Amino acid sequence: MAPRAAIPAARLAFRRPLTTLPAASSIPWNSRMSALFSPIKLRGLTLKNRVVVSPMCQYSADDGVATDWHFTHINNLSLSGAAMFCIEATHVEAIGRITAGCLGLYSDACEAALKPILHSVRKHSSTAIGMQLAHAGRKASSARPWEGGQLIPIEQGGWQAVAPSAVPHKEGEAAPLALDAAGLKRIREAFVDCTKRAARLGIDAIEVHGAHGYLLHQFLSPISNRRTDDYGGSLENRMRFPLEVFDAVRAAFPADKPVGMRVSSTDWVEGGWDLTQTIAFAKALKARGIDWIDASSGGVSPLQKIPLGPGYQVQFAEAIKRETGLPTIAVGLISEARQAEEIVASGKADMVALARGMLYDPRWAWHAAADVGGEVEAPPQYWRSQPSTQKALFGRTTFGAR
């Protein structure tokens, strides 16, 4: 897919995210804006509001390479009004993909395919573009969700998964291969290589995927980590490899751009990873310069018992923020504008991330801003959609005709 012709700068309605505002706590915002639609600064990146499009696997890549579907999907949600769109779990090596359709950044072809997509986004939107870097570990070699989502055996076209220990995710599944020292080194280097590729693509922020039962979470949880070396056993040892990966990513990404991590705050299984350990992990990450914690949960065990309900994970973002002082992202069954406003205004979290809600309503942030009295950015081609009762919704706009 060849890059489209550039539009002269004078004709562009948008600019890249602001980088000159002071820290979030001291940013003034106009009387129309709500807490949800106030800016926040993460290192050199200033987000115009607190709404994030959560990374969502699309299972539509070709050997890790983005396709026309990604062009449509990413361009569409970059116009959502959210301050940051985070590209789906982007895998650092081919055997680390969840499914054969998962996105990667482990080859020149992967990098080249994303370049025109991002070029198109930047012509039409100032939304910051983040990327979630991931490795599926023992949850790799799975069928796409709409094909059942189960492990695909090697003899049926799957591949050998790797993990901290040779412990299968589900009873009856083939065991993954336990990583040796060479395997750990290979994966650390793969995260670095993909980080450098992301930097070349101009990605604004990176989120390391340490949640949902994938590789880094597998190291953290005693359910999946049965190692007896320096990478298993004690909390300090179980945190070691995820911290090494974070350090490697942070060192490889431009110093003025932020790096965060998504974590599973609890396994929802007795004897598993829990909030107390998550807070200890977050404190260790803070000492290493992390810029936010995205607080999710679960995924490491099919025995999990999750008490689903509106905002059920907000408590984790709130606790991590309170105990560490780090900016946090709340995620999970946040669907209503006033719910999101209360989360941010009350200080429970600094940002909210929406996934399925954004797929269902790709202009969720527009509608939320109208509901809570915020101001949101929209492309000039869409200005005339502004409701007659919301004359300041899109800021200072003019739309005339002869």
C-alpha positions, -999 to +999 in steps of 0.1 A: +000+000+000+018+031-012+018+063+009-007+089-003+004+123-014+011+147+014-012+176+020+006+210+023+011+220+059-009+252+054-040+231+046-037+207+076-064+212+102-045+191+128-011+192+145+007+165+164+000+163+202+012+193+221+045+189+240+049+222+258+023+221+286+034+217+323+027+187+344-009+174+345-015+186+380-009+222+370-026+223+336-055+248+336-085+239+315-113+261+303-147+264+320-164+241+294-140+212+299-147+184+323-120+164+341-123+137+315-116+163+288-087+180+305-051+175+292-025+153+308+013+152+302+033+120+301+070+129+296+071+150+264+037+139+252+006+159+261-027+142+256-057+165+250-080+144+271-081+114+293-098+089+269-077+061+254-087+036+227-075+004+243-053-020+223-076-046+207-064-076+187-080-077+153-066-112+143-064-099+107-027-097+099-009-118+073+022-134+089+023-105+113+019-079+085-009-053+087-035-055+060-062-033+045-084-041+076-058-024+098-058+006+075-096+009+079-097+001+116-069+024+127-079+053+106-115+050+118-107+050+155-081+077+151-111+100+145-129+089+177-120+120+197-099+100+221-065+115+229-046+083+222-052+053+201-031+023+211-024-002+183-033-038+192-009-063+208+020-062+184+041-093+188+079-092+190+085-126+174+064-149+152+061-177+178+049-152+203+017-144+184-016-154+200-029-165+166-017-167+130-036-135+124-020-114+151+000-083+143+038-083+146+067-059+142+094-085+140+104-081+103+110-054+077+077-064+061+058-058+093+074-024+097+068-014+061+031-023+062+024+000+091+042+030+076+015+040+051-013+034+077+004+058+101+011+083+074-026+084+066-036+088+103-013+117+107-027+135+077-061+136+092-058+133+130-037+147+159-045+117+181-014+103+197-006+068+185+006+042+210+016+006+205+013-023+228+043-047+225+036-083+234+046-119+236+019-145+241+041-172+257+021-204+264-011-188+250+004-187+215-006-210+186-043-204+193-072-203+168-088-169+161-117-162+186-144-167+159-128-200+151-130-212+187-098-197+202-083-230+213-048-243+211-038-254+176-016-285+179+017-285+159+004-313+137-026-292+128-006-262+117+002-247+151+037-240+165+057-247+196+048-222+223+073-211+250+068-201+286+086-197+319+078-233+328+065-264+309+031-259+324+001-259+300-025-231+302-054-257+303-055-293+315-051-316+285-032-291+263+004-298+251+030-282+275+049-252+263+087-253+261+104-238+292+126-209+282+163-213+288+189-185+292+193-182+254+155-180+249+152-152+275+180-133+258+163-138+224+130-124+237+146-094+254+164-086+222+132-090+202+115-064+225+144-040+218+143-046+181+106-039+179+109-008+201+135+006+177+111-002+148+083+016+166+105+046+172+114+047+134+076+046+127+071+077+149+050+059+175+043+084+203+041+059+233+047+022+240+027+000+264+044-032+274+019-060+277+023-076+311-013-088+316-040-113+305-019-144+310+006-137+283+044-142+287+053-114+311+023-121+333+032-158+332+066-149+348+049-129+375+022-154+385+031-184+407+004-203+389+024-204+356+060-198+369+074-229+385+111-221+379+137-228+404+164-204+391+168-166+394+135-161+375+112-181+397+101-187+433+102-154+452+084-123+442+117-106+435+127-135+411+093-137+394+095-099+387+130-101+373+123-109+336+094-085+332+116-058+347+144-067+324+121-064+295+108-030+307+144-017+312+153-028+277+123-012+261+127+020+281+164+023+270+156+017+233+128+042+231+134+080+228+138+095+263+111+122+257+084+096+248+065+077+275+065+039+282+038+023+303+027-013+311-006-031+312-007-054+342-032-080+355-038-067+390-050-101+402-054-136+388-088-140+405-074-174+417-065-183+452-027-185+456-021-166+424-008-131+415-027-104+435-030-067+441-004-066+469+022-081+445+010-058+417+017-028+439+052-041+447+058-046+410+045-011+402+069+004+428+098-014+411+086-001+377+083+035+391+120+033+402+129+024+366+110+054+351+076+040+340+051+066+329+018+048+336+002+016+348-028+003+328-047-018+355-065-048+341-068-083+356-071-120+349-061-142+320-035-166+334-059-194+345-092-209+332-101-213+369-104-176+374-137-163+390-141-127+379-169-106+396-179-087+364-198-055+368-195-018+357-160-005+364-150-037+383-113-030+377-113+007+387-104-003+423-071-016+410-061+016+392-072+035+423-051+014+447-020+015+425-022+052+420-027+057+458+002+035+468+027+045+441+017+080+429+020+067+394-005+078+367-030+050+361-054+039+334-087+024+344-101-002+320-130-027+320-167-022+316-164+016+315-191+025+291-209+056+303-196+092+300-206+102+335-190+070+349-157+079+331-160+115+343-164+104+379-134+080+377-111+108+366-127+137+386-125+117+418-088+108+413-094+071+411-075+070+378-058+095+355-072+081+323-098+056+311-094+031+283-123+017+262-122-012+239-155-029+230-173+004+238-153+021+211-159-006+185-197-003+192-196+035+191-165+048+173-175+084+182-178+076+219-156+105+229-177+129+209-209+118+227-191+117+261-179+153+256-214+164+248-228+147+279-203+160+304-195+194+290-162+187+274-146+199+242-133+174+216-114+175+184-132+166+151-120+168+115-134+199+096-151+175+072-174+165+101-179+199+118-214+202+104-224+172+125-221+192+157-256+193+173-273+227+173-274+225+211-237+219+214-221+248+196-188+246+215-184+208+213-158+209+186-142+241+199-140+272+177-153+261+143-168+279+113-187+263+085-200+286+058-214+283+023-225+307-005 
